[in-house]
């Protein structure tokens, strides 16, 4: 990387760090306010439940961020979650070892990501269209496979995982850390991560600079599909069933978490820590609203308002460059 490029990168990193600290401060402020507003919020049971709720969306948001940075979108992640709960449930009930069932389910997510990459790169379909088609199809395929019913998972060890904890922290939150650390290294400290940003900034300029644009797009959607399948496995463990309708609206929550976390829907701007904090901000809003008996419809209004404000200021920032 040239001296000029390094100099240009420094303000961006400073901004990302400042924005991340601002988000973290907002999250802590929300926790403090809710702790005074309702005695039920600051209990160990509620905090543990909040961490479990936010963890699934946090992992999805990381995968969605990879895609959005390239200038794309993945509307299918919620459907992948529901579909893969069915896959892992069928495999476990068929007597497959848990680790094999999980591995095969993750490979299903990779295959779906490959399909998205093929549709975008080889068929020239817009990301919105190909992932919307997959979202609709996977729901239908899952319902056909289950005849519209839920599949109870006959494995106590599999279900016990999501309910356990280590050092007082739920295993599901440890899975967020397991995903976040390598994702951070990949996105911010490898050339492949830099390729994602360059494709999102200007795909043609990236191609002329020697970046394999098709491979980069494939990689982004494979990672998104893989993490969505991983969330499907975790959700199946948590609820103990496989049901293709699970994960409904998860794609919207993942996109909202990513955007609240500072990822630009215009592409080329994003981080790992921002969407993680964004997901727990959303979870805190939902959790606090439930404890305060706020109408659930207002939760959606607040989320929508946050997205509008952040995207608006993102547009101002881009025009100010």
N, C-alpha and C positions, 0 to 999 in steps of 0.2 A: 504494500500500500504506500502511495506517495505521501510526501510531507503535507501537501495541500489537502489530500483526502483525510489524513489524520487530524489536521487542524479543523476541517469542516465537521468531522465526526465528534469532536470534543463537546461543542455546545449541545448537540443532540443528546449525548450521554448525560450531560449535566441536567438538561431538561427532563429526561426520563427519570433520573434519580429524584429530582425535586417533585415531579408529578407523583411518583410512587410514594414518597414521604407524605405528600398532601392527602393521597387516598388513604394511607394507613392512619393518618391523624383523624380523618373523617370517620373511619371505621371505629377507632377507639372512642371518639366523641359520642358516636351513636350508642356504643356499649355503655358508656358512663351515664348518658341521659336515660336509657332504658332501665339501667340498674336502679335509678332513683324513681323512675316512673312506675315500675312494677316489681314487686319483691320476687316474682317468679323468674325474672330474666337471669339474674346472677347466680342461680342455683347450678350445682354441678350437673344435674340431670338435664337441664335446659341447654347449657353450654355444650355438653356432649352431643345432644340431639342437633343443635345448630351446626356443629362441626361436621356431623354426618350428612346433614342435608346439603351443606355447601360444598362438600368434597366432590360429589359426583358432577355438579355443574362446573366446578373449578377445573377438573380434568378435561371435560368437554370444551371449556373455554380455551384451554391451551391449544388443543387441536384446531379449533376454529380460528385461532389467532394465526397459526401458520398459513392457513388458506387466505385469510383476509389480507395479510401482509403482501401476498402476491397479487392482490387486486381481485380476488375471487370471493366466493361465498359457498358454504356447504349447508344446504337446508335439510339434508338427509340424516344428520347425526341423531336426532331424536328417534327416527324410525329405525336406524341401525341399533340403537340401544334396545328398543322393544324386540326387534327381530333376533338379536343375539341372546336375549334372555330365553327365548324359545329354543335356540340352538343348544345352548349349554344345558338347559333343562332336559332336553331330549337325550343328549349324549350321556349325561350323568345317570338318568333313569334307565338307560340302556346298559348300564354296567361299566361304562368307560371309566378308567381312573380319572380322578378330578383334574390332575395336572394335564392329562391328554385332552380332556374335554375343554379345558380353558385354552390350551394352545390352539386347538382346531377352531375354537370360536374367535380367537384373535386373528387367525389366518383368514377367516371369513370377512372380518373388517378390512384386512389388507386387500383382499380381492375386490371388495366394493370400492375401495379407494383407487385401485388400479382401473376399474371400470370407469370411474369418474374421470381419471386422467386421460384414458383412451377417448372418451366422449368429447373432452375439451380439446385435446391436442390433435387427435387423428380425425375426428368427425367435425371439428369446428363448432361444437355446440357451446352456447354460453353457460358458464357455471350455474347460473340460476336455474336454467332449464333442465340440465342433466341431473342436478341434485334434487330438484323438485320432482322429476319423474321417478327417481329412485325412492324418494320419500313415500310417494303414493304407492309404488309397486311393492316395496318391502312390507308396508302395512297389509296389503292384500295377500301377499304370499304367506306372511305369518298367520293371518286369519285362516287361510286355506289349510295350512299345515296343522293347525290346532282345532279346526272346525269351529272357530270362534270361542274356544274355551281356554281357561288357564290350565297350566300344567304344574302340578305340585312337585317340588323337587324332593326326592327321597334320599337326602344325604344330610345328616346332622352336622358332620364336620364342615361341609361346604357352607351351610347357613350360619354356623357358629362364628365363622371368620368375621363377618360384618358386625357382629355384636361384641367382639372382643376389643381389648385395648392394651396398650403397652405404655408403661409409665404414666398411666392415667389419661393417655391420649388415644382416641379410637383408631383402630387399624385403618379405617377408611381415610382418615386424615394423613396417616403415614403413607398411604398410597399416593396422596397428592404430592408429598415431598419426594417420593420415589419417581414420580413423573416430572416434577418441576426442576429438580437439580440437573438431570441430563438434558432437559429441554432448554434450560437457560444456557448451558454450555454449548449446545448445538446451535442455538439461535444467535448468540452473541460472541462466540469464540471459535467458530469454525467457518471455513469458506462457504460451506453449504448454507449456513444461516445467512451469510452476506448475499448469497445468490438470491435468496427469497426476497430480500429487501430490494435488490437491483431489478429483479423482474417486476416487482410491484411499482417501482419508480418509473421504469421505462423498459418494457420488454425488448423493444427493437435495439435500443442502445446496449442493453445487457447482452443480446445476441452478438452484436458487433464487437463487444468486448471479450468475447470468447465464452460466455456463459451458455451452458446447455439449457436453454429455456424449457423445452419439453420435459426433460428429465427433472428439472426443478419443480415444475407444476405437478408432475406425477408424484414426486416426493411429498409435496405439501398435502395432497389429497390422500395419499397412503397413510401419512401420520394422523390425519384427521379421522380416517376410517378405523385405524388401529386403536386410537384412544377412545373412540365411540364404542367399539366392541369391548374394550376393557371396562368401560363404565357399565355396559350391559351385563358383564359378568358380575361386577360388584353389586349392581342393583338386584340381580337374580339372587345373589347371596343374602342381600338385606331383606327382601320381601318373601323369599322362599318359593317363588313361582316363576314360570315363564309365561309371558303374556305379550303378544305383539302390540297391544295398545299402550303398554308402558312407555315412558319417555315422551309422551305427548307434550308439546310445547318446549321440550328441552332444547331444541335448536334455537328457539327465540331467546331463551334464558342464556344460552351459551354466547350468542351474538351480543346480547345486551351486556353481559359480563365483560366481554372482550372490549366493547366500545366504551363502557364506563371506565375500564382500565386503561384507556388511552390509545387503543388500536384505532387507526384511521380506516374508515370504510373506503377511502380513496386509495388505500394501499401504501406500502413502503414505510409505515410507521407502526411500531408495536413493541411489546416486550412480553416476558413471561410473568413477571411479578404483578404487573398491572391487572391483567384479567383474573389472576388468582384473588387479589384483593377485591376486585369488582364483583366476583361471584359471592364472596362473603358479605359484601355490602348489600347485595340483593337478598341473600338469605337472612340477614339481620333485619332488613325492612319487613320481610314476610313474617319472620318469627316475632318481631316486636309488635307488628300489627295484629297478629293472632292473639298475643297475650293481652293487648289493650282493647281487644274486641272491636277492632276497626274493620269495617266492611271489606271483604276480600277484593271487591272491585276497585277500591281505592289503591290497593297494592299495585295493580296493573297501571293505574293512572300515574302513580309516582314513578314507576319504572319507565314508562313512556316519556314522561317529562324529563327525567334524567338523561335519557338517550337524546332527546331533541336538543337540550342545552349543550351537551358535550359535543355532539356532531356539529352544531352551529359554531361553537368556538373553535373546533377543529378546522372548519371551513375558513374562519377568520384568520387562523394561524397560517393556513396554506396561502391565502391571498396576500398575507403580509410578507411572505418570503421574497 
